[in-house]
């Protein structure tokens, strides 16, 4: 009799990681692949961060840290909220995590019980629903539209049948890049309070915006859980470092979970990240590069057959409606990879119901990547 395998792992894959694996295998075989599939900045970690890492290797013991993070880093993160948003956050409410992924796990475990129901938008980041499902929490997928800029609205959330225990929002959003403004954020946090829903705000793309200001949920709801990361704006994906801002009432629960699941976030990354907040000049230059890449895709994709694009207000993605080209985005992206040598992500990763007719392009790479992709798409006949 075969041994039992837990049903917790019987969740949908994170398809973009499957695509990246296949693309990397082609690269290893000598193929020239243009990577537009993953939100991997084409820029390195800031120079000051790399210098701080070198100093830490030389001078620090690099043992375990407190489960909640190095105190100096928690203080710098708290100061960041004052500097960027004018919001006062106590360092004692900061939890340094193993990437935003570790933050999602800690937040969901601390906030929700098995059987709880949590609303989230589609299209949206697939790990939300997959992690919730693995934990026995029901993800309630709310279909959004381009008319609402692919963001949830109080009206749509209010129409959901049954009670909800939580609401997850993301601004800028992955995969659409759309954002929630001040008025919309206040309306959503007000609704969460009225309905006793835990409000969770994914703010990992803050700082990467194009003519729009990022709004933190903490400006409107002191009980909100905020998740952020050093991966995107700070260009530190492989350093696996993020943070949570948690209500005081949840701190001990999160700390106990962090102690048992992770012990502590990577120590070297924490010491290096202290310098990230002194690197905004370099980081703004990175965002300017993303803006140029964005302009290339928004201007040139329509000319090669992709003319139904979501407004990319922030992050580094263009979400395209390709219903005029395919009704099978998985197969469409597979052909784009094998025939045009361009790696992209099928919309089914982000929307299990309508994503068969969508594709996400990442413009986090280099300007040369964008131009080569357009050239190859112009020669490809899907």
C-alpha positions as CSV (number, residue, x, y, z in Angstrom):
1,X,0.0,0.0,0.0
2,X,1.5,3.4,-1.0
3,X,2.2,5.8,1.9
4,X,-0.1,8.7,2.4
5,X,0.7,12.1,0.9
6,X,-0.9,15.1,2.4
7,X,-3.5,16.9,0.4
8,X,-2.0,20.3,1.4
9,X,0.4,20.0,-1.5
10,X,-2.4,19.3,-4.0
11,X,-2.7,23.0,-4.9
12,X,-2.2,24.7,-8.2
13,X,1.4,25.4,-9.2
14,X,2.9,28.8,-9.4
15,X,2.9,28.6,-13.2
16,X,5.4,31.4,-13.6
17,X,8.0,29.3,-11.8
18,X,7.3,26.4,-14.1
19,X,7.7,28.7,-17.1
20,X,11.0,30.0,-15.7
21,X,12.3,26.5,-15.2
22,X,11.5,25.6,-18.8
23,X,13.1,28.8,-20.1
24,X,16.2,28.2,-18.0
25,X,16.5,24.7,-19.4
26,X,16.4,26.1,-22.9
27,X,19.1,28.6,-22.0
28,X,21.2,25.8,-20.5
29,X,20.8,24.0,-23.9
30,X,22.2,27.0,-25.7
31,X,19.0,28.8,-26.7
32,X,18.7,32.6,-26.6
33,X,15.6,33.3,-24.5
34,X,14.1,36.7,-23.8
35,X,12.8,36.5,-20.2
36,X,9.5,38.4,-19.8
37,X,8.0,35.8,-17.5
38,X,9.1,36.7,-14.0
39,X,9.2,39.8,-11.9
40,X,13.0,39.7,-11.6
41,X,14.6,43.2,-11.7
42,X,17.3,43.4,-14.4
43,X,19.2,45.7,-12.0
44,X,21.4,44.4,-9.1
45,X,21.0,45.2,-5.5
46,X,22.1,48.8,-4.7
47,X,25.8,49.4,-4.4
48,X,25.5,50.4,-0.8
49,X,23.7,47.1,0.0
50,X,26.4,45.1,-1.6
51,X,29.0,47.0,0.3
52,X,27.1,46.5,3.6
53,X,26.9,42.8,2.9
54,X,30.7,42.6,2.3
55,X,31.3,44.4,5.6
56,X,28.9,42.1,7.4
57,X,30.7,39.0,6.2
58,X,33.9,40.5,7.4
59,X,32.7,41.9,10.8
60,X,29.6,40.1,11.9
61,X,29.1,36.7,13.5
62,X,26.0,36.1,11.2
63,X,24.3,33.9,13.7
64,X,20.6,33.7,14.4
65,X,18.8,37.0,15.0
66,X,15.7,37.7,17.0
67,X,12.7,36.0,15.3
68,X,11.2,39.4,14.6
69,X,14.4,40.7,13.0
70,X,17.5,42.8,13.8
71,X,16.3,45.8,16.0
72,X,18.1,48.4,13.9
73,X,16.4,47.1,10.7
74,X,13.0,47.2,12.3
75,X,13.7,50.8,13.3
76,X,14.7,51.7,9.7
77,X,11.6,50.1,8.3
78,X,9.4,52.0,10.8
79,X,11.2,55.3,9.8
80,X,10.5,54.5,6.2
81,X,6.7,54.8,6.8
82,X,7.2,58.3,8.3
83,X,9.5,59.3,5.5
84,X,7.5,57.9,2.6
85,X,3.9,58.3,3.8
86,X,3.9,60.5,6.9
87,X,2.5,57.5,8.9
88,X,3.7,56.8,12.4
89,X,4.5,53.1,12.9
90,X,6.2,51.7,16.0
91,X,9.3,49.5,15.4
92,X,7.7,47.0,17.7
93,X,5.0,46.3,15.1
94,X,7.6,45.4,12.4
95,X,8.3,41.7,11.6
96,X,11.3,41.0,9.3
97,X,10.4,38.0,7.2
98,X,12.0,35.5,4.7
99,X,10.8,37.4,1.7
100,X,7.2,38.5,1.3
101,X,6.4,34.8,0.8
102,X,7.3,34.2,4.4
103,X,5.2,37.2,5.3
104,X,2.1,35.9,3.6
105,X,2.4,32.6,5.4
106,X,2.8,34.2,8.8
107,X,0.0,36.7,8.2
108,X,-2.5,34.1,7.0
109,X,-1.6,31.7,9.8
110,X,-2.0,34.4,12.5
111,X,-5.1,35.9,11.0
112,X,-7.3,33.0,9.8
113,X,-8.5,29.6,11.0
114,X,-9.3,26.5,9.0
115,X,-12.6,27.1,7.2
116,X,-12.4,30.9,7.2
117,X,-13.3,32.7,4.0
118,X,-11.0,35.4,2.5
119,X,-11.8,37.5,-0.5
120,X,-9.2,38.4,-3.2
121,X,-9.4,39.8,-6.7
122,X,-8.9,38.0,-9.9
123,X,-6.7,38.6,-11.8
124,X,-4.3,38.6,-8.8
125,X,-1.2,37.1,-7.4
126,X,-1.7,33.2,-7.4
127,X,0.2,32.5,-4.2
128,X,-2.6,34.2,-2.2
129,X,-5.2,31.6,-3.1
130,X,-2.7,28.7,-3.2
131,X,-1.3,29.4,0.3
132,X,-4.7,30.0,1.7
133,X,-5.9,26.7,0.2
134,X,-2.9,24.8,1.6
135,X,-3.8,26.2,5.1
136,X,-7.4,25.1,4.8
137,X,-8.7,28.7,4.4
138,X,-11.2,29.2,1.5
139,X,-10.1,31.8,-1.0
140,X,-13.2,33.6,-2.3
141,X,-12.1,34.8,-5.8
142,X,-13.8,38.0,-6.8
143,X,-13.8,38.7,-10.5
144,X,-12.8,42.3,-11.3
145,X,-13.1,44.2,-14.6
146,X,-11.1,46.7,-16.5
147,X,-13.8,49.3,-15.8
148,X,-12.8,49.0,-12.1
149,X,-9.1,48.9,-13.1
150,X,-9.0,45.2,-12.0
151,X,-9.3,46.2,-8.4
152,X,-12.0,45.1,-5.9
153,X,-14.7,47.6,-5.0
154,X,-17.0,47.8,-2.0
155,X,-19.9,47.0,-4.2
156,X,-18.4,43.8,-5.6
157,X,-17.2,42.7,-2.1
158,X,-20.6,43.5,-0.7
159,X,-22.2,41.2,-3.3
160,X,-20.2,38.2,-2.1
161,X,-22.5,35.5,-0.7
162,X,-21.9,34.5,2.9
163,X,-19.7,36.0,5.6
164,X,-16.1,36.9,4.9
165,X,-13.3,36.8,7.4
166,X,-10.7,38.7,5.4
167,X,-9.9,40.8,2.3
168,X,-6.6,40.9,0.5
169,X,-5.8,43.8,-1.8
170,X,-2.7,44.6,-3.8
171,X,-1.6,48.0,-5.1
172,X,0.2,48.2,-7.5
173,X,-1.3,44.9,-8.5
174,X,0.4,41.8,-10.0
175,X,-0.4,41.1,-12.8
176,X,-2.2,44.3,-14.0
177,X,-0.1,47.0,-12.4
178,X,-3.2,49.0,-11.5
179,X,-3.4,50.9,-8.2
180,X,-5.8,51.9,-5.5
181,X,-6.1,55.6,-4.7
182,X,-6.8,57.4,-1.4
183,X,-10.6,57.4,-1.7
184,X,-10.8,53.8,-2.8
185,X,-8.4,52.6,0.0
186,X,-10.5,54.4,2.5
187,X,-13.7,52.9,1.2
188,X,-12.3,49.4,1.3
189,X,-10.8,49.7,4.8
190,X,-14.1,51.2,6.0
191,X,-16.0,48.2,4.6
192,X,-13.6,45.8,6.2
193,X,-14.2,47.4,9.6
194,X,-17.9,47.4,9.1
195,X,-17.9,43.7,8.3
196,X,-15.2,42.7,10.8
197,X,-12.9,41.5,8.1
198,X,-9.2,41.4,8.5
199,X,-7.7,43.7,5.9
200,X,-4.4,42.6,4.3
201,X,-2.6,45.0,2.0
202,X,0.2,43.7,-0.4
203,X,2.4,46.7,-0.9
204,X,5.5,45.0,-2.3
205,X,5.6,47.1,-5.5
206,X,5.4,50.5,-3.7
207,X,8.1,52.8,-5.1
208,X,7.6,51.4,-8.6
209,X,5.0,53.7,-10.0
210,X,4.5,55.9,-13.0
211,X,2.8,59.2,-12.3
212,X,0.8,57.8,-9.3
213,X,1.4,57.9,-5.6
214,X,1.3,54.7,-3.6
215,X,-1.2,54.6,-0.7
216,X,-0.6,52.5,2.3
217,X,-3.5,50.9,4.1
218,X,-1.9,52.0,7.4
219,X,-3.0,55.5,6.7
220,X,-6.6,54.3,7.1
221,X,-6.7,51.2,9.2
222,X,-4.3,50.7,12.2
223,X,-5.5,47.1,12.4
224,X,-4.5,46.3,8.8
225,X,-1.7,43.8,8.1
226,X,0.7,45.2,5.5
227,X,3.2,43.1,3.6
228,X,6.2,44.5,1.8
229,X,9.5,43.2,0.5
230,X,13.0,44.2,-0.4
231,X,12.7,42.2,-3.7
232,X,11.1,44.6,-6.1
233,X,11.8,48.3,-5.5
234,X,15.0,47.5,-3.6
235,X,16.0,45.0,-6.3
236,X,17.0,42.3,-3.8
237,X,15.0,39.3,-5.0
238,X,17.5,36.6,-4.2
239,X,18.3,38.0,-0.7
240,X,14.9,36.6,0.4
241,X,13.9,39.4,2.8
242,X,10.6,41.2,3.4
243,X,8.6,42.6,6.3
244,X,5.2,42.7,7.9
245,X,3.5,45.5,9.8
246,X,1.2,43.8,12.3
247,X,-1.4,45.1,14.8
248,X,-0.1,45.0,18.4
249,X,-2.7,42.4,19.3
250,X,-1.2,39.9,16.8
251,X,2.5,40.4,17.5
252,X,2.9,37.5,19.9
253,X,1.1,35.1,17.6
254,X,3.3,36.1,14.7
255,X,6.4,35.9,16.8
256,X,5.7,32.4,17.9
257,X,4.9,31.3,14.4
258,X,8.1,32.9,13.1
259,X,10.2,31.3,15.8
260,X,8.9,27.8,14.8
261,X,8.7,28.2,11.1
262,X,11.8,30.2,10.3
263,X,13.8,30.9,13.5
264,X,14.9,34.1,11.8
265,X,15.2,35.7,8.4
266,X,18.6,35.5,6.6
267,X,21.0,37.4,8.9
268,X,23.4,38.6,6.1
269,X,20.4,40.0,4.2
270,X,19.2,41.9,7.2
271,X,22.5,43.6,7.8
272,X,22.8,44.4,4.1
273,X,19.2,45.8,4.0
274,X,20.1,48.5,6.5
275,X,21.8,50.3,3.6
276,X,18.8,49.9,1.3
277,X,17.1,53.0,2.7
278,X,20.2,55.1,1.9
279,X,20.0,54.0,-1.8
280,X,17.0,55.9,-3.1
281,X,18.9,57.8,-5.7
282,X,20.1,54.6,-7.3
283,X,16.7,53.0,-6.9
284,X,14.9,55.9,-8.6
285,X,17.2,55.4,-11.5
286,X,16.1,51.8,-11.7
287,X,12.5,52.9,-11.8
288,X,13.3,55.3,-14.6
289,X,14.7,52.2,-16.5
290,X,11.4,50.3,-15.9
291,X,9.5,53.4,-17.1
292,X,11.4,53.3,-20.4
293,X,10.7,49.5,-20.7
294,X,7.1,50.2,-20.0
295,X,6.9,52.8,-22.7
296,X,8.4,50.4,-25.3
297,X,5.8,47.6,-24.5
298,X,2.8,49.9,-24.3
299,X,3.8,51.7,-27.5
300,X,4.9,48.7,-29.6
301,X,2.9,45.7,-28.4
302,X,-0.3,47.0,-30.2
303,X,1.7,47.0,-33.5
304,X,2.5,43.3,-33.2
305,X,-1.0,42.1,-32.3
306,X,-1.4,42.8,-28.6
307,X,-3.6,45.8,-28.5
308,X,-5.9,45.2,-25.4
309,X,-3.7,46.2,-22.5
310,X,-4.4,46.9,-18.8
311,X,-3.3,50.3,-17.6
312,X,0.1,49.7,-16.0
313,X,0.2,52.4,-13.3
314,X,2.9,50.6,-11.2
315,X,4.9,47.4,-10.8
316,X,6.6,46.1,-14.0
317,X,3.9,44.1,-15.8
318,X,1.7,44.5,-18.8
319,X,-1.4,42.4,-18.7
320,X,-2.8,41.7,-22.2
321,X,-6.2,40.4,-23.3
322,X,-5.3,37.9,-26.1
323,X,-8.8,36.6,-26.6
324,X,-8.6,37.5,-30.3
325,X,-5.5,35.3,-30.6
326,X,-6.2,32.3,-28.4
327,X,-8.5,30.7,-25.8
328,X,-5.6,28.6,-24.3
329,X,-3.1,30.9,-22.7
330,X,-1.0,28.0,-21.5
331,X,-0.5,26.6,-25.0
332,X,-0.1,30.1,-26.4
333,X,2.7,30.9,-24.0
334,X,4.3,27.5,-24.6
335,X,4.4,28.2,-28.4
336,X,5.7,31.7,-27.7
337,X,8.6,30.2,-25.8
338,X,9.4,27.4,-28.2
339,X,8.8,29.2,-31.4
340,X,9.6,32.9,-30.7
341,X,12.0,32.2,-27.8
342,X,10.2,34.6,-25.5
343,X,9.2,33.5,-22.0
344,X,5.9,35.0,-20.8
345,X,3.3,33.9,-18.2
346,X,-0.2,32.6,-19.1
347,X,-3.1,34.5,-17.5
348,X,-4.4,31.3,-15.9
349,X,-1.7,31.8,-13.3
350,X,-3.6,34.9,-12.1
351,X,-7.2,34.2,-13.0
352,X,-8.3,30.6,-12.9
353,X,-11.7,31.4,-14.6
354,X,-10.9,33.9,-17.3
355,X,-7.1,33.8,-17.6
356,X,-7.2,31.4,-20.6
357,X,-7.4,34.5,-22.7
358,X,-4.7,36.7,-21.1
359,X,-0.9,36.9,-21.0
360,X,1.4,38.8,-18.6
361,X,4.6,40.4,-19.9
362,X,7.2,41.5,-17.4
363,X,9.2,44.6,-18.2
364,X,11.6,44.2,-15.2
365,X,14.5,43.3,-17.4
366,X,16.7,45.4,-19.7
367,X,15.7,47.8,-22.5
368,X,17.5,45.4,-24.9
369,X,15.2,42.6,-23.7
370,X,12.1,44.7,-24.5
371,X,13.3,45.6,-28.0
372,X,14.4,42.1,-28.9
373,X,11.0,40.8,-27.7
374,X,9.1,43.2,-29.9
375,X,11.3,42.3,-32.9
376,X,10.7,38.6,-32.3
377,X,6.9,39.1,-31.8
378,X,6.7,41.0,-35.1
379,X,8.2,38.0,-36.9
380,X,6.1,35.4,-35.0
381,X,2.7,34.3,-36.3
382,X,0.7,32.9,-33.4
